[in-house]
Amino acid sequence: MLVRSIATEKAYREQTKRTYMFAVPAGASKQAVAQQVADQYKVTVLGVRIVIRKGKATKFSRGKHAYPGTTYRQDKRIAYVTLK
């Protein structure tokens, strides 16, 4: 399982509360994420919260006179991991 850390303004704000954000696969459980983070970074995990961020709507066109449409970007699954 691949666990990638996220570096955004919100992620840095969460770090002041000892909470780190990771992008995780869609089928990952909380226990699997906690185990992977503990093994990968050699830390003690206190809790895991998992959130699904819906993909943003994007407009597209099928040509100059064709109908326009809307599609959605892929959903992302984010894990908030609280460390000791």
Buried (B, 14 or more C-beta within 10 A) or exposed (E): EEBEEBEEEEBEEBEEEEBBBBBBEEEBEBEBBBBBBBEEBEEEBEEBEBEEEEEEEEEEEEEEEEEEEEEEEEEBBBBBBBBE
